[in-house]
């Protein structure tokens, strides 16, 4: 799987539009939490099991 870098504010914009891409939590900087709630990142985590 390819990995792409996406700024947190654009990711949040995509989430609100219902099209957020999956997140590699281990590659996500803690500063992202200024823009995105942890729960939203965890919901879209690559290793998330519903």
PyMOL Python script that loads the backbone (N, CA, C, O; Angstrom):
from pymol import cmd

cmd.read_pdbstr("""\
ATOM      1  N   UNK A   1       0.845  -1.177   0.000  1.00  0.00           N
ATOM      2  CA  UNK A   1       0.000   0.000   0.000  1.00  0.00           C
ATOM      3  C   UNK A   1       0.890   1.240   0.000  1.00  0.00           C
ATOM      4  O   UNK A   1       1.876   1.307   0.734  1.00  0.00           O
ATOM      5  N   UNK A   2       0.540   2.196  -0.811  1.00  0.00           N
ATOM      6  CA  UNK A   2       1.241   3.477  -0.832  1.00  0.00           C
ATOM      7  C   UNK A   2       0.848   4.306   0.375  1.00  0.00           C
ATOM      8  O   UNK A   2      -0.267   4.192   0.885  1.00  0.00           O
ATOM      9  N   UNK A   3       1.763   5.133   0.823  1.00  0.00           N
ATOM     10  CA  UNK A   3       1.469   6.080   1.904  1.00  0.00           C
ATOM     11  C   UNK A   3       1.688   7.484   1.377  1.00  0.00           C
ATOM     12  O   UNK A   3       2.655   7.757   0.665  1.00  0.00           O
ATOM     13  N   UNK A   4       0.783   8.356   1.734  1.00  0.00           N
ATOM     14  CA  UNK A   4       0.843   9.745   1.308  1.00  0.00           C
ATOM     15  C   UNK A   4       0.795  10.640   2.530  1.00  0.00           C
ATOM     16  O   UNK A   4       0.180  10.301   3.541  1.00  0.00           O
ATOM     17  N   UNK A   5       1.447  11.776   2.428  1.00  0.00           N
ATOM     18  CA  UNK A   5       1.418  12.767   3.495  1.00  0.00           C
ATOM     19  C   UNK A   5       0.262  13.729   3.231  1.00  0.00           C
ATOM     20  O   UNK A   5       0.097  14.230   2.118  1.00  0.00           O
ATOM     21  N   UNK A   6      -0.522  13.974   4.250  1.00  0.00           N
ATOM     22  CA  UNK A   6      -1.658  14.887   4.130  1.00  0.00           C
ATOM     23  C   UNK A   6      -1.700  15.735   5.386  1.00  0.00           C
ATOM     24  O   UNK A   6      -1.640  15.208   6.497  1.00  0.00           O
ATOM     25  N   UNK A   7      -1.804  17.046   5.217  1.00  0.00           N
ATOM     26  CA  UNK A   7      -1.836  17.896   6.410  1.00  0.00           C
ATOM     27  C   UNK A   7      -3.141  17.650   7.173  1.00  0.00           C
ATOM     28  O   UNK A   7      -4.170  17.302   6.594  1.00  0.00           O
ATOM     29  N   UNK A   8      -3.060  17.842   8.473  1.00  0.00           N
ATOM     30  CA  UNK A   8      -4.183  17.526   9.356  1.00  0.00           C
ATOM     31  C   UNK A   8      -5.433  18.321   9.020  1.00  0.00           C
ATOM     32  O   UNK A   8      -6.540  17.788   9.093  1.00  0.00           O
ATOM     33  N   UNK A   9      -5.277  19.577   8.658  1.00  0.00           N
ATOM     34  CA  UNK A   9      -6.465  20.389   8.362  1.00  0.00           C
ATOM     35  C   UNK A   9      -7.187  19.883   7.115  1.00  0.00           C
ATOM     36  O   UNK A   9      -8.417  19.907   7.063  1.00  0.00           O
ATOM     37  N   UNK A  10      -6.437  19.426   6.110  1.00  0.00           N
ATOM     38  CA  UNK A  10      -7.070  18.870   4.901  1.00  0.00           C
ATOM     39  C   UNK A  10      -7.706  17.520   5.194  1.00  0.00           C
ATOM     40  O   UNK A  10      -8.761  17.192   4.651  1.00  0.00           O
ATOM     41  N   UNK A  11      -7.061  16.738   6.052  1.00  0.00           N
ATOM     42  CA  UNK A  11      -7.646  15.455   6.429  1.00  0.00           C
ATOM     43  C   UNK A  11      -8.979  15.682   7.129  1.00  0.00           C
ATOM     44  O   UNK A  11      -9.958  14.992   6.846  1.00  0.00           O
ATOM     45  N   UNK A  12      -9.020  16.646   8.042  1.00  0.00           N
ATOM     46  CA  UNK A  12     -10.257  16.965   8.770  1.00  0.00           C
ATOM     47  C   UNK A  12     -11.331  17.449   7.802  1.00  0.00           C
ATOM     48  O   UNK A  12     -12.504  17.110   7.950  1.00  0.00           O
ATOM     49  N   UNK A  13     -10.933  18.234   6.822  1.00  0.00           N
ATOM     50  CA  UNK A  13     -11.880  18.691   5.799  1.00  0.00           C
ATOM     51  C   UNK A  13     -12.464  17.489   5.049  1.00  0.00           C
ATOM     52  O   UNK A  13     -13.668  17.438   4.796  1.00  0.00           O
ATOM     53  N   UNK A  14     -11.620  16.537   4.698  1.00  0.00           N
ATOM     54  CA  UNK A  14     -12.080  15.330   4.010  1.00  0.00           C
ATOM     55  C   UNK A  14     -12.999  14.502   4.907  1.00  0.00           C
ATOM     56  O   UNK A  14     -14.001  13.958   4.442  1.00  0.00           O
ATOM     57  N   UNK A  15     -12.657  14.407   6.185  1.00  0.00           N
ATOM     58  CA  UNK A  15     -13.508  13.656   7.124  1.00  0.00           C
ATOM     59  C   UNK A  15     -14.894  14.264   7.200  1.00  0.00           C
ATOM     60  O   UNK A  15     -15.894  13.548   7.173  1.00  0.00           O
ATOM     61  N   UNK A  16     -14.956  15.572   7.295  1.00  0.00           N
ATOM     62  CA  UNK A  16     -16.254  16.245   7.369  1.00  0.00           C
ATOM     63  C   UNK A  16     -17.067  16.048   6.096  1.00  0.00           C
ATOM     64  O   UNK A  16     -18.298  16.063   6.134  1.00  0.00           O
ATOM     65  N   UNK A  17     -16.385  15.865   4.975  1.00  0.00           N
ATOM     66  CA  UNK A  17     -17.058  15.613   3.700  1.00  0.00           C
ATOM     67  C   UNK A  17     -17.380  14.130   3.514  1.00  0.00           C
ATOM     68  O   UNK A  17     -18.003  13.741   2.525  1.00  0.00           O
ATOM     69  N   UNK A  18     -16.948  13.304   4.476  1.00  0.00           N
ATOM     70  CA  UNK A  18     -17.238  11.876   4.406  1.00  0.00           C
ATOM     71  C   UNK A  18     -16.284  11.076   3.542  1.00  0.00           C
ATOM     72  O   UNK A  18     -16.605   9.955   3.147  1.00  0.00           O
ATOM     73  N   UNK A  19     -15.107  11.634   3.236  1.00  0.00           N
ATOM     74  CA  UNK A  19     -14.163  10.946   2.354  1.00  0.00           C
ATOM     75  C   UNK A  19     -12.745  10.904   2.932  1.00  0.00           C
ATOM     76  O   UNK A  19     -11.770  10.959   2.183  1.00  0.00           O
ATOM     77  N   UNK A  20     -12.629  10.807   4.247  1.00  0.00           N
ATOM     78  CA  UNK A  20     -11.304  10.783   4.875  1.00  0.00           C
ATOM     79  C   UNK A  20     -10.555   9.507   4.512  1.00  0.00           C
ATOM     80  O   UNK A  20     -11.123   8.417   4.572  1.00  0.00           O
ATOM     81  N   UNK A  21      -9.296   9.633   4.140  1.00  0.00           N
ATOM     82  CA  UNK A  21      -8.498   8.443   3.852  1.00  0.00           C
ATOM     83  C   UNK A  21      -8.068   7.756   5.148  1.00  0.00           C
ATOM     84  O   UNK A  21      -8.127   8.359   6.219  1.00  0.00           O
ATOM     85  N   UNK A  22      -7.638   6.509   5.055  1.00  0.00           N
ATOM     86  CA  UNK A  22      -7.144   5.807   6.235  1.00  0.00           C
ATOM     87  C   UNK A  22      -5.909   6.503   6.803  1.00  0.00           C
ATOM     88  O   UNK A  22      -5.206   7.223   6.094  1.00  0.00           O
ATOM     89  N   UNK A  23      -5.657   6.277   8.087  1.00  0.00           N
ATOM     90  CA  UNK A  23      -4.556   6.931   8.793  1.00  0.00           C
ATOM     91  C   UNK A  23      -3.594   5.886   9.349  1.00  0.00           C
ATOM     92  O   UNK A  23      -4.012   4.912   9.976  1.00  0.00           O
ATOM     93  N   UNK A  24      -2.304   6.101   9.113  1.00  0.00           N
ATOM     94  CA  UNK A  24      -1.267   5.296   9.754  1.00  0.00           C
ATOM     95  C   UNK A  24      -0.932   6.001  11.060  1.00  0.00           C
ATOM     96  O   UNK A  24      -0.139   6.943  11.076  1.00  0.00           O
ATOM     97  N   UNK A  25      -1.531   5.551  12.145  1.00  0.00           N
ATOM     98  CA  UNK A  25      -1.368   6.243  13.426  1.00  0.00           C
ATOM     99  C   UNK A  25       0.090   6.358  13.854  1.00  0.00           C
ATOM    100  O   UNK A  25       0.491   7.375  14.419  1.00  0.00           O
ATOM    101  N   UNK A  26       0.886   5.324  13.588  1.00  0.00           N
ATOM    102  CA  UNK A  26       2.287   5.362  13.997  1.00  0.00           C
ATOM    103  C   UNK A  26       3.086   6.411  13.228  1.00  0.00           C
ATOM    104  O   UNK A  26       4.184   6.776  13.646  1.00  0.00           O
ATOM    105  N   UNK A  27       2.550   6.898  12.115  1.00  0.00           N
ATOM    106  CA  UNK A  27       3.223   7.918  11.310  1.00  0.00           C
ATOM    107  C   UNK A  27       2.583   9.296  11.478  1.00  0.00           C
ATOM    108  O   UNK A  27       2.948  10.239  10.776  1.00  0.00           O
ATOM    109  N   UNK A  28       1.641   9.413  12.397  1.00  0.00           N
ATOM    110  CA  UNK A  28       0.907  10.666  12.595  1.00  0.00           C
ATOM    111  C   UNK A  28       1.517  11.460  13.743  1.00  0.00           C
ATOM    112  O   UNK A  28       1.664  10.947  14.853  1.00  0.00           O
ATOM    113  N   UNK A  29       1.867  12.698  13.476  1.00  0.00           N
ATOM    114  CA  UNK A  29       2.500  13.554  14.486  1.00  0.00           C
ATOM    115  C   UNK A  29       1.477  13.994  15.528  1.00  0.00           C
ATOM    116  O   UNK A  29       0.313  14.227  15.202  1.00  0.00           O
ATOM    117  N   UNK A  30       1.910  14.105  16.765  1.00  0.00           N
ATOM    118  CA  UNK A  30       1.031  14.506  17.868  1.00  0.00           C
ATOM    119  C   UNK A  30       0.417  15.882  17.640  1.00  0.00           C
ATOM    120  O   UNK A  30      -0.675  16.154  18.140  1.00  0.00           O
ATOM    121  N   UNK A  31       1.088  16.749  16.904  1.00  0.00           N
ATOM    122  CA  UNK A  31       0.561  18.090  16.637  1.00  0.00           C
ATOM    123  C   UNK A  31      -0.726  18.043  15.813  1.00  0.00           C
ATOM    124  O   UNK A  31      -1.463  19.028  15.760  1.00  0.00           O
ATOM    125  N   UNK A  32      -0.998  16.916  15.175  1.00  0.00           N
ATOM    126  CA  UNK A  32      -2.246  16.763  14.410  1.00  0.00           C
ATOM    127  C   UNK A  32      -3.465  16.918  15.300  1.00  0.00           C
ATOM    128  O   UNK A  32      -4.545  17.287  14.838  1.00  0.00           O
ATOM    129  N   UNK A  33      -3.280  16.632  16.584  1.00  0.00           N
ATOM    130  CA  UNK A  33      -4.403  16.707  17.521  1.00  0.00           C
ATOM    131  C   UNK A  33      -4.877  18.139  17.745  1.00  0.00           C
ATOM    132  O   UNK A  33      -5.912  18.353  18.377  1.00  0.00           O
ATOM    133  N   UNK A  34      -4.147  19.109  17.245  1.00  0.00           N
ATOM    134  CA  UNK A  34      -4.610  20.501  17.289  1.00  0.00           C
ATOM    135  C   UNK A  34      -5.781  20.712  16.330  1.00  0.00           C
ATOM    136  O   UNK A  34      -6.574  21.638  16.500  1.00  0.00           O
ATOM    137  N   UNK A  35      -5.879  19.851  15.328  1.00  0.00           N
ATOM    138  CA  UNK A  35      -6.876  20.012  14.268  1.00  0.00           C
ATOM    139  C   UNK A  35      -7.895  18.885  14.208  1.00  0.00           C
ATOM    140  O   UNK A  35      -9.011  19.071  13.722  1.00  0.00           O
ATOM    141  N   UNK A  36      -7.509  17.722  14.700  1.00  0.00           N
ATOM    142  CA  UNK A  36      -8.328  16.518  14.550  1.00  0.00           C
ATOM    143  C   UNK A  36      -8.461  15.836  15.907  1.00  0.00           C
ATOM    144  O   UNK A  36      -7.484  15.717  16.646  1.00  0.00           O
ATOM    145  N   UNK A  37      -9.664  15.393  16.229  1.00  0.00           N
ATOM    146  CA  UNK A  37      -9.869  14.660  17.479  1.00  0.00           C
ATOM    147  C   UNK A  37      -9.256  13.264  17.367  1.00  0.00           C
ATOM    148  O   UNK A  37      -9.355  12.607  16.330  1.00  0.00           O
ATOM    149  N   UNK A  38      -8.629  12.831  18.441  1.00  0.00           N
ATOM    150  CA  UNK A  38      -7.984  11.512  18.471  1.00  0.00           C
ATOM    151  C   UNK A  38      -8.959  10.408  18.061  1.00  0.00           C
ATOM    152  O   UNK A  38      -8.591   9.491  17.327  1.00  0.00           O
ATOM    153  N   UNK A  39     -10.186  10.497  18.532  1.00  0.00           N
ATOM    154  CA  UNK A  39     -11.185   9.472  18.220  1.00  0.00           C
ATOM    155  C   UNK A  39     -11.421   9.361  16.716  1.00  0.00           C
ATOM    156  O   UNK A  39     -11.623   8.261  16.201  1.00  0.00           O
ATOM    157  N   UNK A  40     -11.398  10.481  16.017  1.00  0.00           N
ATOM    158  CA  UNK A  40     -11.603  10.446  14.571  1.00  0.00           C
ATOM    159  C   UNK A  40     -10.428   9.760  13.880  1.00  0.00           C
ATOM    160  O   UNK A  40     -10.622   8.980  12.948  1.00  0.00           O
ATOM    161  N   UNK A  41      -9.220  10.047  14.333  1.00  0.00           N
ATOM    162  CA  UNK A  41      -8.049   9.379  13.761  1.00  0.00           C
ATOM    163  C   UNK A  41      -8.112   7.879  14.023  1.00  0.00           C
ATOM    164  O   UNK A  41      -7.840   7.077  13.131  1.00  0.00           O
ATOM    165  N   UNK A  42      -8.469   7.505  15.241  1.00  0.00           N
ATOM    166  CA  UNK A  42      -8.541   6.088  15.588  1.00  0.00           C
ATOM    167  C   UNK A  42      -9.606   5.360  14.776  1.00  0.00           C
ATOM    168  O   UNK A  42      -9.417   4.205  14.395  1.00  0.00           O
ATOM    169  N   UNK A  43     -10.716   6.026  14.511  1.00  0.00           N
ATOM    170  CA  UNK A  43     -11.782   5.423  13.710  1.00  0.00           C
ATOM    171  C   UNK A  43     -11.306   5.118  12.294  1.00  0.00           C
ATOM    172  O   UNK A  43     -11.749   4.146  11.681  1.00  0.00           O
ATOM    173  N   UNK A  44     -10.405   5.945  11.777  1.00  0.00           N
ATOM    174  CA  UNK A  44      -9.913   5.785  10.409  1.00  0.00           C
ATOM    175  C   UNK A  44      -8.535   5.125  10.347  1.00  0.00           C
ATOM    176  O   UNK A  44      -7.881   5.146   9.305  1.00  0.00           O
ATOM    177  N   UNK A  45      -8.103   4.546  11.449  1.00  0.00           N
ATOM    178  CA  UNK A  45      -6.779   3.916  11.496  1.00  0.00           C
ATOM    179  C   UNK A  45      -6.706   2.722  10.557  1.00  0.00           C
ATOM    180  O   UNK A  45      -7.679   1.984  10.403  1.00  0.00           O
ATOM    181  N   UNK A  46      -5.558   2.537   9.937  1.00  0.00           N
ATOM    182  CA  UNK A  46      -5.357   1.402   9.037  1.00  0.00           C
ATOM    183  C   UNK A  46      -5.581   0.074   9.739  1.00  0.00           C
ATOM    184  O   UNK A  46      -6.078  -0.876   9.133  1.00  0.00           O
ATOM    185  N   UNK A  47      -5.220   0.003  11.001  1.00  0.00           N
ATOM    186  CA  UNK A  47      -5.346  -1.251  11.741  1.00  0.00           C
ATOM    187  C   UNK A  47      -6.620  -1.323  12.569  1.00  0.00           C
ATOM    188  O   UNK A  47      -6.745  -2.185  13.440  1.00  0.00           O
ATOM    189  N   UNK A  48      -7.568  -0.427  12.307  1.00  0.00           N
ATOM    190  CA  UNK A  48      -8.825  -0.382  13.065  1.00  0.00           C
ATOM    191  C   UNK A  48      -9.697  -1.579  12.719  1.00  0.00           C
ATOM    192  O   UNK A  48      -9.908  -1.891  11.548  1.00  0.00           O
ATOM    193  N   UNK A  49     -10.191  -2.233  13.734  1.00  0.00           N
ATOM    194  CA  UNK A  49     -11.124  -3.346  13.540  1.00  0.00           C
ATOM    195  C   UNK A  49     -12.497  -2.920  14.027  1.00  0.00           C
ATOM    196  O   UNK A  49     -12.667  -2.638  15.213  1.00  0.00           O
ATOM    197  N   UNK A  50     -13.493  -2.867  13.126  1.00  0.00           N
ATOM    198  CA  UNK A  50     -14.843  -2.419  13.524  1.00  0.00           C
ATOM    199  C   UNK A  50     -15.498  -3.320  14.545  1.00  0.00           C
ATOM    200  O   UNK A  50     -16.626  -3.061  14.963  1.00  0.00           O
TER     201      UNK A  50
END
""", "prot")
cmd.dss("prot")
cmd.show_as("cartoon", "prot")
cmd.util.cbc("prot")
cmd.orient("prot")
